[in-house]
Amino acid sequence: MEITVNINGTDHSADVEPRKLLVDHIRTGAGLTGTHIGCDTTSCGVCTVLVDGKPVKSCTMLAVQADGRRVTTVEGLKTADGLHPIQQAFSDEHGLQCGFCTPAMMLVGAALIEENPDPSDDEVRWAISGNLCRCTGYMNIVKSIRAAAAAAGNGSSGADD
Amino acid sequence: MTDTTTTPPEIGGIGHSVKRAEDARLIEGQGNFVDDIALPGMLHMALVRSPVAHARINSIDTEAASAVDGVVAVVTGELMDAHGLAWMPTLSGDTQAVLATDKVRYQGQEVAAVVATDPYIAADAAELVEVDYEMLDAITTPQQSLADGAEVIRDEKEGQTDNLAYTWETGDAAATEAAFANADRVVSLTTHYPRSHPSPLETCGIVADVNSVTGQATLYMTSQAPHAHRTLFALVAGLPEQNIRIVSPDIGGGFGNKVPIYPGYVVATAASLLIGQPVKWVETRTGNLISTGFGRDYYMTGELALSDDGRIQAMRVDMLSDQGAFYADAQPSRYKAGLFHVCTGSYDFGNAHIKCRGAFTNKAPGGVAYRCSFRITEASFLIERLMQTAADELGIDPAELRLRNFIQPEQFPYETPTGFVYDSGDYPTALRKALEAAGYDELRAEQAAAREQGKLMGIGIAHFTEAVGAGPAHTYDIAGLKMIDSAELRVHPTGKAVLKIGVKTQGQGHETTFAQIVAEETGIPAGDIKVIHGDTDDTPYGLGTYASRSTPVGGAATAMVARKIADKARHIAAHLLEAAPEDIERDADKFFVAGSPDQSVSIQDAAFAAYTNLPEGMEYGLEDVTYYNPPNLTFPYGSYVVVVDVDPDTGVWKVRRMVALDDCGVRINPMIVEGQIHGGLTEGFAMSSMQWITFDDDGNCIGSNFMDYLIPTAWETPRFELLETVTPSPHHPIGAKGIGESATVGSPAAFVNAVVDAVAHLGVRNIDMPVLPDRVWEAIETADT
């Protein structure tokens, strides 16, 4: 099927098999390998991207379902002005170790801050509860997301209370 | 926090929380993981796995799969056998099937592989491979396996007439028996440390690129030990070692899972060799959970002989280990049960005797050191659970019981009854500090009051001692390869440097911390040092990263090579300052003549001179390599205190507080150390509360995906309060001990002790891990009181 997906601001047209998963289309079709695959069952969340601004696990969406929609991947976070605050915060607060879950965590965090400019510790934990991390124990991820909210001029605190 | 810095922040030596060098690419989605690699002409491989746990293979029909458009080859055990590759050695001296030819011995075992132009086609065609299985009874516990008359799982193994994989014992049996005979009290505990799986979020994979013309084999692999893997590939496949290049790129977590060589790697390499095109194989999550290296699965009975006042006299342990179908523990070859004999823990007593039997079962092989230094997690868990049991049995406060038995600071170096020589420690200070931070006395008072009201709260303590950093060549090898490690340092004319190391990061931050070690020793800013790892053509030899050995061994090699460079730079500085080398001193970043700091030569000046203006007779360049053979292991330790509230009606328990004091010696990068502890505590919490792999009676793996194998999310994971003491290792060049695994080793006992403590007054002495609510509820319901 012919589809056109806007990925990170650029329209990508392609002829894809109807069964092709969005995550595979992003990784091998668009060549954006920052979106990862970790479990095959929609459990781990490392494939999370934003579809029209909302977090979606791209292993559970077909590429054809994204036709005409706007997809943001980790490669789309940075702008001409530099790193997205969430990227800076993850580095500053040691919110990543192996980096495999990180793109998804940052996208979920960025979407949360759009919706809730000053999330509490619990609100962040709930928001990322569909995303597993094996390295960090989540504390510094929570800290990073709250720090990003604070840096965006919205949040009250990046502290892990 | 203890300040151990000697350099200014702009140098970023030891003790600075330098931001990580590796983050820049990872936060922009520019990491390079195995599945991100795409080579021209690359094919894709899918494995056909056994759906049953135990069966004879009558036939394999590949015709339908081969006929699928896009399928290039279907590989079976028969084809592998024709090349002498149907079986391969394990890291514990056993053999393991690469592709099954005679029988399948566990669910998920590799039976065939399909290579196709597209991963979807490969997966489709794999479904079409027809295997005719003749079912055999599955043996799913080591108890069944070792019972008289049990069917022999390893019937292909010459001389194997039962299902015993190994026996092992250590310690002084007679002296231990005598101590038990004379003891006032004997306390015992029988528990199962359940099978668990490291399950890094990136599964295992390979892109094998074997050039049929040149014979060059470039293998991009998820490998925690690329150099050892290169040598093993050479030995097993008969490929000349100079033509094998293993590249372990960014690794999405390892935790021991990526130490062994798995059948998928071997088959993909063979397929690339036979077809003449690159072949990619990336495991599915189910494949990862049901076939690759698990951890633990030890049935343990431990006993302590004590005096009435709680002084330990001796320890006795009898264990049964479920090895799965092949004995494939990744561990030093001398020790069949890893370093379990560190089980005497932090306590001063004279005698111990430990024995273990390993049994084959119809389960996946493994026994990897899942975020631990070879069975130390099981050992630490047993002694710390026994201490809780002893405290409850003798009516002595568990903190007080530990304080009465601790090895004292002045006793170091301390030789344990099983032969370890602990390097350094101050256990009483650590425990007291953790108790104080937790408010221990107040918590006990609160607990007493809560019990009056029928409420259940528990306070769990664990004080662990690890033995990491294997290890000294006289004792430690894996598959015959001595467990040394290495570092090569090149300083370029402009004073920028490249450090090449034999160890391999999987998220621990080597690119940052190893640069900090060089910065400390040479004065070159950490940001000016590029750290290269994981590519065997571009790094010196080493045994890899697991068992917390990177800092103790690779970090020591790095410090030593940096000292060689600094010494040469000092001689060059002497030449430039027209002084004798012995008169030259160095501060953080420059050399000067003693007493005249005004005239100085920077390390950068010395580097430039190394290529332009040398003293007579000195060789050009500023580079060197060091192979480090550690004189001893290192022994990190910690005191953990957990507070839980237990719902008496449901058995659900919640962590109210988790106070973790770690002493890992000198901390190179405190930020990274704390991150390692957070992660380790979470895995300890996972094992104690939810994470285990089980099987039904037919050997079907329950826990074959992340819907059944539970990993804690941010929602369940407790918050942690971290503390530290710093007791340097006296034999390590920079006094560091290693930290990657301490928290996983130490914390499970603290969590379990807390829950048991909450119900101990009811007579409960043990609840096996994972401490699921129904188990707690049942313990309460069936308690003696």
HADDOCK unambig.tbl for C-alpha pairs under 7 A between the chains (distance, minus, plus):
assign (segid A and resid 33 and name CA) (segid B and resid 29 and name CA) 6.89 0.50 0.50
assign (segid A and resid 33 and name CA) (segid B and resid 36 and name CA) 5.77 0.50 0.50
assign (segid A and resid 34 and name CA) (segid B and resid 29 and name CA) 3.82 0.50 0.50
assign (segid A and resid 34 and name CA) (segid B and resid 30 and name CA) 6.15 0.50 0.50
assign (segid A and resid 34 and name CA) (segid B and resid 31 and name CA) 6.99 0.50 0.50
assign (segid A and resid 38 and name CA) (segid B and resid 201 and name CA) 5.31 0.50 0.50
assign (segid A and resid 38 and name CA) (segid B and resid 202 and name CA) 5.61 0.50 0.50
assign (segid A and resid 38 and name CA) (segid B and resid 203 and name CA) 6.83 0.50 0.50
assign (segid A and resid 38 and name CA) (segid B and resid 285 and name CA) 6.68 0.50 0.50
assign (segid A and resid 39 and name CA) (segid B and resid 284 and name CA) 6.94 0.50 0.50
assign (segid A and resid 39 and name CA) (segid B and resid 285 and name CA) 4.79 0.50 0.50
assign (segid A and resid 39 and name CA) (segid B and resid 706 and name CA) 6.95 0.50 0.50
assign (segid A and resid 40 and name CA) (segid B and resid 285 and name CA) 6.56 0.50 0.50
assign (segid A and resid 43 and name CA) (segid B and resid 706 and name CA) 5.87 0.50 0.50
assign (segid A and resid 43 and name CA) (segid B and resid 707 and name CA) 6.58 0.50 0.50
assign (segid A and resid 74 and name CA) (segid B and resid 28 and name CA) 6.17 0.50 0.50
assign (segid A and resid 74 and name CA) (segid B and resid 29 and name CA) 5.67 0.50 0.50
assign (segid A and resid 75 and name CA) (segid B and resid 28 and name CA) 5.77 0.50 0.50
assign (segid A and resid 75 and name CA) (segid B and resid 29 and name CA) 5.73 0.50 0.50
assign (segid A and resid 87 and name CA) (segid B and resid 27 and name CA) 5.76 0.50 0.50
assign (segid A and resid 91 and name CA) (segid B and resid 19 and name CA) 6.93 0.50 0.50
assign (segid A and resid 91 and name CA) (segid B and resid 23 and name CA) 6.04 0.50 0.50
assign (segid A and resid 92 and name CA) (segid B and resid 19 and name CA) 6.65 0.50 0.50
assign (segid A and resid 97 and name CA) (segid B and resid 507 and name CA) 4.36 0.50 0.50
assign (segid A and resid 97 and name CA) (segid B and resid 508 and name CA) 6.25 0.50 0.50
assign (segid A and resid 98 and name CA) (segid B and resid 251 and name CA) 6.57 0.50 0.50
assign (segid A and resid 98 and name CA) (segid B and resid 252 and name CA) 5.19 0.50 0.50
assign (segid A and resid 98 and name CA) (segid B and resid 253 and name CA) 5.62 0.50 0.50
assign (segid A and resid 98 and name CA) (segid B and resid 506 and name CA) 5.62 0.50 0.50
assign (segid A and resid 98 and name CA) (segid B and resid 507 and name CA) 3.51 0.50 0.50
assign (segid A and resid 99 and name CA) (segid B and resid 26 and name CA) 5.57 0.50 0.50
assign (segid A and resid 99 and name CA) (segid B and resid 252 and name CA) 6.61 0.50 0.50
assign (segid A and resid 100 and name CA) (segid B and resid 201 and name CA) 6.90 0.50 0.50
assign (segid A and resid 100 and name CA) (segid B and resid 202 and name CA) 6.87 0.50 0.50
assign (segid A and resid 100 and name CA) (segid B and resid 252 and name CA) 5.03 0.50 0.50
assign (segid A and resid 102 and name CA) (segid B and resid 27 and name CA) 6.81 0.50 0.50
assign (segid A and resid 103 and name CA) (segid B and resid 27 and name CA) 6.49 0.50 0.50
assign (segid A and resid 103 and name CA) (segid B and resid 29 and name CA) 6.41 0.50 0.50
assign (segid A and resid 125 and name CA) (segid B and resid 714 and name CA) 5.17 0.50 0.50
assign (segid A and resid 125 and name CA) (segid B and resid 715 and name CA) 5.42 0.50 0.50
assign (segid A and resid 126 and name CA) (segid B and resid 715 and name CA) 5.93 0.50 0.50
assign (segid A and resid 128 and name CA) (segid B and resid 714 and name CA) 6.73 0.50 0.50
assign (segid A and resid 129 and name CA) (segid B and resid 713 and name CA) 5.35 0.50 0.50
assign (segid A and resid 129 and name CA) (segid B and resid 714 and name CA) 5.42 0.50 0.50
assign (segid A and resid 129 and name CA) (segid B and resid 715 and name CA) 5.78 0.50 0.50
assign (segid A and resid 132 and name CA) (segid B and resid 713 and name CA) 5.75 0.50 0.50
assign (segid A and resid 134 and name CA) (segid B and resid 200 and name CA) 6.37 0.50 0.50
assign (segid A and resid 134 and name CA) (segid B and resid 201 and name CA) 6.85 0.50 0.50
assign (segid A and resid 134 and name CA) (segid B and resid 679 and name CA) 6.84 0.50 0.50
assign (segid A and resid 135 and name CA) (segid B and resid 679 and name CA) 4.83 0.50 0.50
assign (segid A and resid 136 and name CA) (segid B and resid 675 and name CA) 5.91 0.50 0.50
assign (segid A and resid 136 and name CA) (segid B and resid 676 and name CA) 7.00 0.50 0.50
assign (segid A and resid 136 and name CA) (segid B and resid 678 and name CA) 5.85 0.50 0.50
assign (segid A and resid 136 and name CA) (segid B and resid 679 and name CA) 4.41 0.50 0.50
assign (segid A and resid 137 and name CA) (segid B and resid 678 and name CA) 5.05 0.50 0.50
assign (segid A and resid 137 and name CA) (segid B and resid 679 and name CA) 4.35 0.50 0.50
assign (segid A and resid 137 and name CA) (segid B and resid 682 and name CA) 5.16 0.50 0.50
assign (segid A and resid 138 and name CA) (segid B and resid 714 and name CA) 5.73 0.50 0.50
assign (segid A and resid 139 and name CA) (segid B and resid 719 and name CA) 6.93 0.50 0.50
